Amino acid sequence: MPLLWLSTAFFAGILLAGAFAPPGWVYAVVAAVGVLLILAERLAPISLSLLRNTRKLLRFPAGLLFVFLALGGLRYQAGQMKTNPDSLAYYNDRGVYTITALVSAAPDRREDAVYLELSALEIEDPRAAEPLLAVKRVSGKARARFAPGARWQAGDVLRFSAAPLTPADEGAFSYKDYLERQHIATVIYDPRSVQLVGARGAWFSRGLERIRQRVKTALFALYPQPESGLLAGILLGLDQDLPESLEKAYQQTGTAHIIAISGFNMAVLAFLFMWVFNRLFNRYWAAALSALFIALYAVFVGGTASVVRAALMAVSAFGGHLIGRRQSGINALGFTAALMCVFNPTLPWDVSFQLSFAATLGLMLFAEPLHQQAVELLQKRLPENQAHKIAAPLSEYFLYTLAAQLATLPIIAWHFGRVSLSSLLANPLVLPAQPPLLVLSGLSAVTGTLLPAAGKVLAVFAWPLAAYTNRVVALLSRFNTASLALNHSTALWLLVFVVVFVLLFLLRGYFKKIFKGNGYWLLFLLVLACFSVWSMLMHRPDGRLHLRLLRAGDESTLTASTPAGRVLVFDPRGNLNDLSAAVGQHLSPWRYYIDETWFAQPAPAAVLERLQERVPLRSVVLAPVIYRAGAGVKPFSAPQGIEVIRLQPGGGLRYSHSLDIRVVAESNSAAALLITYDQVKVLIPNGVDYALIKATSPLALQALSLVVVGEEDISYIPPRVWQALAPAAILWRDTTVCPVEGWLNLGAGDALELVADGDNLLLEEQ
């Protein structure tokens, strides 16, 4: 336990430093407090009873917690990248330079590009006034994109011309933060005049990468696609070779961990190494050699966060075996997390690290209790030996997977806004095939690299398992219920429920005494039911029409909620991550989908597909100008599974006897819409000329409650024309500065809401 407490304190110091960024003197004060507590405990052990009691609990001076808390904060602060004239990041976004850099990692080869990690050595400014000062030594890492087929490898020293850029930091996914966790602050696209000017060391990594590529070549010679792509991910950590549709299927069914090197792979390999070496050497040599081979394999497959975590866990377990101590899983996990953060203090914000840590923690907390529960239930109906035989595979392939999924559920929901429902079925179906697949495919790959004919024989036994895995995952992903979209508020509540469930489970002995049985679980279910009812009541329709203008990055989108609760989105634009998050705030967790997406202005079909990936869509409504293909314009096509409603010229949809939306005029590129709700009329010109609307539907311009205009509506029509219609209000739909004082607009806010009760249209306070 002391190791766990100290590791937790160090980890907490990193988290607090990342959240609050206190100045350096704060860490000195915290460390000084810790030292004073240690001295006080030693110098006055009789009077300080609180410290004595804490010492009994922790088994070490309590002041050490403060010291390690400060060390964690200092490590995070020291790990922050500095920008100065001696760093490559200083020259970001300043133009084109001649850069000399070392390829510091194995290439990431993809179909459309080759990505290299570069460590800068020198930078030359062609605009420098003094030629002697033009070349400057710099440091720092960059991620560079080269053309497909580039053959550069680790250890090469390259000279090229390029414009260093700052990574993008927009939307829900920050590429900048992602690269910073790898100590990369610069991106470079398509360098020019690339020359190989030398090579440095890296013979070991070059050799490993050469072997890795040879094994990959052997796999693709032994197995057909997509089985070869699957095995490249399982064995080598090269997960870019699966077809996109199959890769999405693994993600949707919650089985993506299979196609990447993870704790599961490491556990199988650790068992295999120990099984082999225990038959050749004593337990000390067997554990040491197993740890060595696990470490070599981690380096061989690229050393990602999840791989390093799994490898360190395995090595830690072998270390405990060497000294004859019973390994504490929680201690090993805490020490592993802290040790990894010593080398990279930004890891706590890495999604891969969070998932692997949570999955391992879930297994350690729930695996053994779930197994015992299964054994006890089976023993009530079966003999003891038979109960143990059935409980072993049931636990390994279903209950343990369930434990890991429970622990990772809130993280997946928060980061990805989607959780897999089919994973409960997919994992038990495919996991039993993975250990023999890993062993047989690994043997066939090694053998096939040396003796292709022998490798082909072994591949005959491995291929059915790989094909079975792909087929099951692809089949389950076709069901509409394969995954469920969630918003951030739902994900937060999900985290609360999981934490409460974990506490109830861990303290179940205490609660059994209070409730004299398992009645506390009924209380937990009652709380869940109360929350569900409360959530339904909060999101029930209120019988009014809600119009919302939502910020989506640098643009905005108009949405509506009908009196009956149907959710409509008009011409989605801007950052779709921001838009889906904003729309999701107004969706019920129990009715989390957009009913209709209206298109009255041209937009690529990809917009609809990307939006559907974030929020489920039921149907799309197309104005005639959208689905009529003109010269050189492709007809609009919706993704499979979405109903397409094609409006006729002048047509529309009626939602109730008092609410309808219809097309009132069309130009060559857009359609004007009119929303009518009893006495409330909302006109959305969408760039259609005022004169055309007046000629086509003159009644649409009378007694307006609101006109929604944007840049396209005042580009050649003066704003006074819209004001002359005398609407109750005019809404400026764009995020740019409102051109007329008094018009409603987003301003600095993220949302603006108008509510209509049928008689009046009122601005809702946010």
ZAMARGU-4260 file (C-alpha; in steps of 0.2 Angstrom, whole numbers, plus 5000, padded with zeros to 4 digits):
<rodrens>
0) 5000/5000/5000 | 5014/5013/5003 | 5018/5012/4985 | 5000/5015/4980 | 4998/5030/4991
5) 5014/5038/4985 | 5010/5034/4967 | 4993/5042/4969 | 5000/5058/4977 | 5012/5060/4962
10) 4998/5057/4950 | 4987/5069/4959 | 5001/5082/4958 | 5002/5081/4939 | 4983/5082/4938
15) 4982/5098/4949 | 4996/5106/4940 | 4988/5103/4923 | 4971/5109/4930 | 4977/5125/4939
20) 4995/5129/4933 | 5001/5136/4949 | 5017/5146/4950 | 5033/5137/4955 | 5034/5144/4973
25) 5017/5134/4977 | 5026/5117/4974 | 5041/5123/4986 | 5028/5127/4999 | 5019/5111/4998
30) 5036/5101/4998 | 5041/5112/5013 | 5025/5107/5022 | 5029/5089/5019 | 5046/5090/5026
35) 5040/5099/5041 | 5027/5086/5045 | 5041/5072/5043 | 5052/5082/5055 | 5038/5085/5067
40) 5033/5066/5067 | 5051/5062/5071 | 5055/5075/5084 | 5038/5075/5093 | 5031/5058/5092
45) 5021/5059/5108 | 5011/5075/5106 | 5006/5073/5088 | 4994/5059/5090 | 4986/5063/5073
50) 5002/5060/5064 | 5005/5044/5074 | 4988/5037/5069 | 4991/5042/5051 | 5008/5033/5051
55) 4998/5017/5057 | 4987/5019/5042 | 5000/5024/5029 | 5015/5014/5036 | 5026/5029/5031
60) 5027/5048/5036 | 5012/5057/5030 | 5023/5072/5025 | 5029/5061/5011 | 5012/5063/5002
65) 5015/5082/5001 | 5033/5079/4995 | 5027/5067/4981 | 5012/5079/4977 | 5024/5093/4974
70) 5036/5082/4964 | 5021/5078/4953 | 5017/5096/4950 | 5035/5100/4947 | 5037/5086/4934
75) 5022/5092/4925 | 5029/5110/4925 | 5046/5104/4919 | 5038/5094/4905 | 5029/5109/4897
80) 5037/5113/4880 | 5046/5130/4880 | 5045/5142/4865 | 5061/5152/4862 | 5072/5156/4847
85) 5081/5139/4850 | 5066/5129/4848 | 5058/5124/4831 | 5040/5129/4837 | 5047/5147/4838
90) 5047/5148/4819 | 5029/5141/4817 | 5018/5151/4805 | 5032/5163/4800 | 5036/5157/4783
95) 5047/5145/4773 | 5063/5139/4781 | 5077/5127/4776 | 5077/5114/4790 | 5089/5100/4794
100) 5081/5086/4805 | 5083/5068/4811 | 5070/5055/4808 | 5068/5050/4826 | 5055/5036/4825
105) 5049/5023/4813 | 5038/5029/4798 | 5019/5029/4799 | 5016/5023/4781 | 4998/5025/4774
110) 4989/5024/4758 | 4989/5043/4755 | 5004/5049/4764 | 5020/5044/4775 | 5021/5053/4791
115) 5038/5055/4800 | 5043/5061/4817 | 5057/5073/4815 | 5069/5080/4828 | 5075/5097/4822
120) 5094/5100/4821 | 5096/5116/4812 | 5085/5130/4803 | 5091/5142/4790 | 5082/5158/4787
125) 5084/5163/4769 | 5078/5181/4773 | 5092/5184/4786 | 5102/5200/4784 | 5118/5192/4790
130) 5123/5176/4780 | 5133/5170/4795 | 5118/5171/4806 | 5106/5163/4794 | 5109/5145/4801
135) 5104/5142/4819 | 5104/5126/4829 | 5087/5122/4836 | 5078/5108/4845 | 5060/5102/4845
140) 5050/5088/4837 | 5039/5090/4821 | 5026/5078/4813 | 5029/5079/4794 | 5018/5073/4780
145) 5027/5066/4765 | 5021/5060/4748 | 5016/5041/4747 | 5030/5030/4744 | 5044/5041/4753
150) 5057/5028/4759 | 5065/5038/4773 | 5068/5028/4789 | 5073/5031/4807 | 5091/5038/4809
155) 5091/5047/4792 | 5096/5066/4793 | 5086/5076/4780 | 5087/5093/4774 | 5072/5101/4766
160) 5062/5117/4763 | 5045/5119/4772 | 5034/5131/4782 | 5033/5125/4800 | 5015/5127/4806
165) 5006/5126/4823 | 4994/5111/4824 | 4976/5114/4823 | 4966/5117/4839 | 4948/5117/4834
170) 4933/5107/4838 | 4931/5093/4850 | 4947/5085/4845 | 4962/5095/4848 | 4976/5090/4836
175) 4988/5102/4845 | 4985/5094/4862 | 4986/5076/4855 | 5004/5080/4848 | 5009/5089/4863
180) 5007/5073/4873 | 5020/5067/4862 | 5031/5082/4864 | 5028/5088/4846 | 5023/5106/4844
185) 5025/5108/4825 | 5017/5101/4809 | 5025/5101/4792 | 5015/5097/4776 | 5023/5091/4760
190) 5042/5097/4762 | 5051/5102/4746 | 5068/5099/4739 | 5071/5084/4752 | 5089/5078/4753
195) 5097/5064/4763 | 5112/5072/4771 | 5118/5059/4783 | 5113/5046/4796 | 5114/5044/4814
200) 5115/5028/4825 | 5097/5021/4827 | 5104/5004/4821 | 5094/4995/4834 | 5077/5003/4829
205) 5081/5002/4811 | 5084/4984/4813 | 5068/4981/4822 | 5058/4991/4809 | 5066/4981/4795
210) 5061/4965/4804 | 5043/4972/4807 | 5041/4976/4789 | 5047/4959/4783 | 5035/4951/4795
215) 5021/4962/4788 | 5026/4957/4770 | 5025/4939/4775 | 5008/4941/4783 | 5001/4949/4767
220) 5008/4935/4757 | 5001/4921/4769 | 4984/4928/4772 | 4971/4937/4761 | 4963/4954/4765
225) 4955/4959/4777 | 4963/4945/4788 | 4980/4951/4784 | 4976/4968/4789 | 4968/4962/4806
230) 4984/4951/4810 | 4995/4966/4806 | 4986/4976/4819 | 4986/4961/4832 | 5004/4956/4830
235) 5013/4971/4824 | 5003/4986/4830 | 5000/4992/4812 | 4982/4995/4811 | 4981/5006/4796
240) 4978/4991/4784 | 4960/4986/4788 | 4946/4992/4776 | 4938/5008/4782 | 4921/4999/4784
245) 4928/4985/4794 | 4938/4997/4805 | 4921/5006/4809 | 4913/4990/4812 | 4926/4986/4826
250) 4923/5003/4833 | 4904/5001/4833 | 4904/4984/4842 | 4917/4989/4855 | 4930/4977/4849
255) 4943/4989/4843 | 4955/4983/4857 | 4957/4967/4847 | 4965/4976/4832 | 4978/4985/4843
260) 4992/4979/4854 | 4984/4980/4871 | 4984/4972/4889 | 4974/4957/4882 | 4988/4953/4869
265) 5002/4956/4883 | 4993/4944/4895 | 4992/4931/4882 | 5011/4933/4877 | 5016/4934/4896
270) 5007/4917/4899 | 5015/4910/4883 | 5033/4916/4888 | 5031/4910/4906 | 5025/4893/4900
275) 5040/4890/4888 | 5054/4897/4900 | 5047/4888/4915 | 5051/4872/4906 | 5069/4877/4902
280) 5075/4887/4917 | 5071/4890/4935 | 5058/4902/4940 | 5070/4917/4942 | 5077/4915/4925
285) 5060/4911/4917 | 5053/4927/4925 | 5068/4938/4920 | 5068/4931/4902 | 5049/4933/4900
290) 5051/4951/4906 | 5065/4954/4893 | 5055/4947/4879 | 5039/4957/4884 | 5050/4973/4884
295) 5058/4969/4867 | 5040/4965/4860 | 5034/4982/4866 | 5048/4991/4858 | 5046/4981/4842
300) 5027/4986/4840 | 5030/5004/4842 | 5029/5007/4861 | 5012/5016/4862 | 5004/5021/4878
305) 4993/5006/4880 | 5008/4994/4875 | 5020/5002/4887 | 5007/5001/4901 | 5003/4983/4898
310) 5022/4979/4896 | 5026/4988/4913 | 5012/4979/4922 | 5019/4962/4915 | 5037/4966/4920
315) 5031/4972/4937 | 5022/4956/4940 | 5038/4946/4935 | 5048/4957/4947 | 5036/4952/4961
320) 5038/4934/4956 | 5057/4935/4956 | 5058/4941/4975 | 5044/4928/4980 | 5031/4941/4984
325) 5012/4940/4980 | 5009/4953/4967 | 4997/4967/4972 | 4988/4972/4956 | 4982/4989/4962
330) 4999/4993/4968 | 5007/4988/4951 | 4994/4998/4942 | 4997/5014/4953 | 5016/5012/4951
335) 5014/5009/4932 | 5004/5025/4930 | 5016/5035/4940 | 5031/5028/4932 | 5024/5032/4914
340) 5020/5050/4920 | 5038/5052/4925 | 5043/5050/4907 | 5027/5059/4900 | 5018/5070/4912
345) 5004/5073/4899 | 4998/5055/4898 | 4983/5058/4910 | 4975/5067/4897 | 4978/5054/4883
350) 4962/5044/4879 | 4971/5028/4876 | 4980/5029/4893 | 4963/5033/4902 | 4955/5018/4893
355) 4969/5006/4896 | 4970/5011/4915 | 4952/5011/4918 | 4950/4993/4910 | 4964/4986/4920
360) 4957/4994/4936 | 4940/4987/4932 | 4947/4969/4930 | 4957/4971/4947 | 4941/4977/4956
365) 4928/4966/4949 | 4936/4950/4941 | 4938/4940/4956 | 4922/4944/4965 | 4912/4941/4949
370) 4921/4924/4947 | 4917/4919/4965 | 4899/4925/4962 | 4897/4914/4947 | 4905/4899/4956
375) 4893/4901/4970 | 4877/4902/4959 | 4883/4887/4949 | 4886/4877/4964 | 4868/4878/4969
380) 4863/4868/4954 | 4879/4858/4949 | 4893/4848/4958 | 4908/4859/4964 | 4920/4853/4951
385) 4908/4855/4936 | 4904/4873/4943 | 4922/4878/4943 | 4924/4871/4925 | 4910/4881/4919
390) 4914/4897/4929 | 4931/4898/4922 | 4927/4901/4903 | 4911/4911/4908 | 4922/4923/4918
395) 4936/4924/4906 | 4926/4928/4891 | 4911/4937/4898 | 4912/4943/4916 | 4930/4950/4914
400) 4925/4958/4898 | 4910/4965/4907 | 4920/4972/4921 | 4932/4981/4909 | 4918/4988/4899
405) 4909/4995/4915 | 4925/5004/4920 | 4928/5011/4903 | 4910/5016/4899 | 4910/5034/4905
410) 4927/5038/4897 | 4920/5031/4880 | 4904/5041/4882 | 4913/5057/4886 | 4926/5057/4873
415) 4917/5049/4859 | 4899/5053/4862 | 4894/5035/4858 | 4894/5018/4867 | 4893/5001/4860
420) 4878/4990/4864 | 4883/4975/4853 | 4899/4974/4863 | 4890/4963/4876 | 4888/4950/4863
425) 4903/4954/4851 | 4916/4952/4864 | 4911/4935/4871 | 4909/4928/4853 | 4926/4934/4847
430) 4937/4934/4862 | 4939/4915/4864 | 4946/4914/4847 | 4960/4927/4851 | 4973/4917/4861
435) 4974/4903/4848 | 4974/4916/4834 | 4988/4926/4842 | 4999/4910/4844 | 4995/4902/4828
440) 4997/4918/4817 | 5012/4923/4827 | 5020/4906/4823 | 5015/4907/4805 | 5022/4925/4803
445) 5039/4920/4810 | 5040/4904/4800 | 5033/4912/4784 | 5047/4926/4785 | 5060/4912/4785
450) 5052/4898/4776 | 5036/4904/4766 | 5030/4886/4762 | 5030/4881/4781 | 5022/4897/4785
455) 5008/4894/4773 | 5004/4877/4781 | 5002/4886/4798 | 4992/4899/4791 | 4979/4886/4786
460) 4975/4884/4804 | 4975/4902/4809 | 4965/4909/4794 | 4948/4902/4800 | 4950/4911/4817
465) 4954/4928/4809 | 4940/4926/4796 | 4928/4921/4810 | 4933/4937/4820 | 4930/4948/4805
470) 4914/4941/4800 | 4906/4941/4817 | 4911/4959/4820 | 4905/4965/4803 | 4888/4955/4805
475) 4885/4963/4822 | 4889/4981/4816 | 4875/4980/4804 | 4861/4981/4817 | 4854/4998/4820
480) 4857/4996/4839 | 4875/4992/4837 | 4879/5009/4846 | 4870/5022/4855 | 4874/5041/4854
485) 4876/5051/4870 | 4878/5069/4875 | 4891/5076/4887 | 4878/5078/4901 | 4872/5060/4899
490) 4891/5054/4900 | 4893/5064/4916 | 4878/5056/4924 | 4885/5039/4918 | 4901/5043/4927
495) 4892/5046/4943 | 4882/5030/4941 | 4897/5020/4938 | 4906/5028/4953 | 4891/5024/4964
500) 4890/5007/4958 | 4909/5004/4961 | 4907/5010/4979 | 4892/5000/4982 | 4901/4984/4976
505) 4917/4987/4985 | 4908/4991/5002 | 4894/4978/4999 | 4899/4969/5015 | 4896/4985/5025
510) 4879/4988/5017 | 4874/4970/5019 | 4875/4973/5038 | 4865/4989/5037 | 4851/4983/5025
515) 4852/4965/5032 | 4854/4958/5015 | 4855/4964/4997 | 4842/4978/4999 | 4855/4991/4995
520) 4854/4986/4977 | 4836/4990/4977 | 4840/5007/4983 | 4852/5009/4969 | 4839/5004/4956
525) 4827/5016/4964 | 4839/5030/4962 | 4842/5026/4944 | 4823/5025/4941 | 4820/5042/4949
530) 4834/5050/4938 | 4826/5042/4923 | 4809/5049/4927 | 4816/5066/4931 | 4826/5067/4915
535) 4810/5062/4905 | 4800/5076/4914 | 4814/5089/4911 | 4815/5085/4892 | 4796/5083/4889
540) 4788/5095/4876 | 4781/5111/4883 | 4769/5114/4868 | 4779/5129/4861 | 4790/5132/4846
545) 4808/5134/4851 | 4820/5142/4838 | 4838/5141/4842 | 4853/5149/4834 | 4868/5139/4839
550) 4887/5143/4837 | 4897/5130/4828 | 4915/5136/4827 | 4916/5151/4816 | 4898/5149/4809
555) 4881/5145/4816 | 4866/5134/4813 | 4847/5137/4815 | 4838/5123/4824 | 4820/5121/4830
560) 4810/5111/4842 | 4791/5109/4838 | 4777/5109/4851 | 4777/5090/4850 | 4795/5089/4853
565) 4802/5085/4836 | 4820/5092/4833 | 4824/5100/4816 | 4841/5107/4810 | 4841/5119/4795
570) 4856/5118/4784 | 4870/5112/4796 | 4886/5122/4794 | 4902/5126/4803 | 4911/5114/4815
575) 4900/5099/4817 | 4908/5093/4833 | 4902/5110/4841 | 4885/5109/4832 | 4882/5091/4838
580) 4887/5095/4856 | 4876/5111/4856 | 4861/5101/4849 | 4864/5087/4861 | 4861/5099/4876
585) 4843/5100/4870 | 4840/5082/4866 | 4833/5069/4879 | 4845/5055/4883 | 4830/5044/4880
590) 4826/5052/4863 | 4843/5056/4857 | 4842/5059/4838 | 4838/5073/4826 | 4820/5070/4818
595) 4823/5080/4802 | 4838/5089/4794 | 4832/5102/4781 | 4843/5107/4766 | 4838/5123/4758
600) 4855/5128/4752 | 4868/5118/4743 | 4879/5107/4754 | 4890/5092/4751 | 4882/5076/4756
605) 4898/5073/4767 | 4891/5086/4779 | 4876/5074/4782 | 4887/5059/4784 | 4898/5068/4797
610) 4884/5074/4807 | 4876/5057/4807 | 4892/5050/4815 | 4889/5062/4830 | 4870/5062/4832
615) 4858/5049/4825 | 4847/5057/4810 | 4830/5050/4806 | 4826/5059/4790 | 4832/5073/4778
620) 4821/5086/4769 | 4827/5092/4753 | 4821/5108/4744 | 4819/5105/4725 | 4834/5115/4721
625) 4845/5103/4731 | 4839/5086/4723 | 4839/5093/4705 | 4856/5090/4698 | 4862/5104/4687
630) 4876/5104/4675 | 4892/5098/4683 | 4883/5096/4700 | 4881/5079/4707 | 4863/5074/4714
635) 4862/5075/4733 | 4863/5057/4741 | 4859/5053/4759 | 4868/5040/4769 | 4860/5023/4770
640) 4846/5021/4783 | 4840/5040/4783 | 4823/5043/4775 | 4824/5056/4761 | 4809/5068/4759
645) 4809/5078/4743 | 4798/5093/4743 | 4789/5099/4727 | 4790/5117/4722 | 4780/5127/4734
650) 4778/5112/4745 | 4781/5109/4763 | 4778/5099/4779 | 4763/5101/4791 | 4767/5095/4809
655) 4751/5100/4816 | 4735/5110/4812 | 4744/5125/4818 | 4763/5122/4812 | 4770/5120/4795
660) 4786/5124/4786 | 4786/5127/4767 | 4796/5133/4752 | 4790/5150/4747 | 4802/5154/4733
665) 4818/5147/4724 | 4833/5154/4716 | 4845/5144/4706 | 4855/5139/4721 | 4844/5141/4737
670) 4826/5140/4743 | 4817/5152/4755 | 4807/5145/4769 | 4792/5151/4779 | 4788/5144/4796
675) 4770/5147/4802 | 4764/5143/4819 | 4747/5150/4822 | 4750/5169/4822 | 4769/5168/4822
680) 4777/5169/4805 | 4796/5166/4802 | 4804/5170/4786 | 4821/5162/4781 | 4827/5169/4764
685) 4843/5159/4763 | 4850/5171/4750 | 4834/5171/4739 | 4831/5188/4731 | 4817/5198/4740
690) 4809/5203/4723 | 4808/5184/4719 | 4799/5180/4736 | 4787/5194/4733 | 4783/5189/4715
695) 4781/5170/4720 | 4773/5171/4737 | 4768/5189/4742 | 4758/5184/4757 | 4774/5176/4765
700) 4780/5194/4767 | 4765/5200/4777 | 4763/5201/4796 | 4780/5193/4799 | 4786/5190/4817
705) 4804/5186/4813 | 4816/5187/4798 | 4832/5177/4798 | 4845/5185/4787 | 4864/5182/4784
710) 4878/5189/4773 | 4870/5182/4758 | 4854/5192/4761 | 4862/5209/4762 | 4876/5206/4749
715) 4866/5216/4736 | 4849/5219/4745 | 4851/5234/4757 | 4846/5229/4775 | 4832/5243/4775
720) 4822/5232/4763 | 4820/5218/4776 | 4817/5232/4789 | 4803/5239/4778 | 4794/5222/4780
725) 4791/5228/4798 | 4794/5211/4807 | 4793/5211/4826 | 4812/5206/4825 | 4826/5203/4813
730) 4839/5189/4818 | 4857/5190/4811 | 4861/5172/4809 | 4880/5174/4805 | 4893/5175/4819
735) 4901/5190/4810 | 4898/5208/4817 | 4879/5212/4816 | 4877/5226/4802 | 4862/5234/4810
740) 4860/5240/4828 | 4845/5232/4836 | 4845/5216/4826 | 4846/5200/4837 | 4862/5191/4835
745) 4873/5179/4844 | 4886/5192/4849 | 4899/5184/4861 | 4887/5170/4866 | 4885/5152/4860
750) 4867/5151/4858 | 4851/5162/4856 | 4834/5155/4859 | 4817/5162/4853 | 4800/5154/4860
755) 4784/5155/4851 | 4767/5151/4860 | 4757/5154/4844 | 4753/5172/4847 | 4770/5180/4851
760) 4788/5177/4848 | 4799/5180/4864 | 4817/5180/4867 | 4822/5167/4880 | 4835/5172/4893
765) 4850/5160/4892
</rodrens>
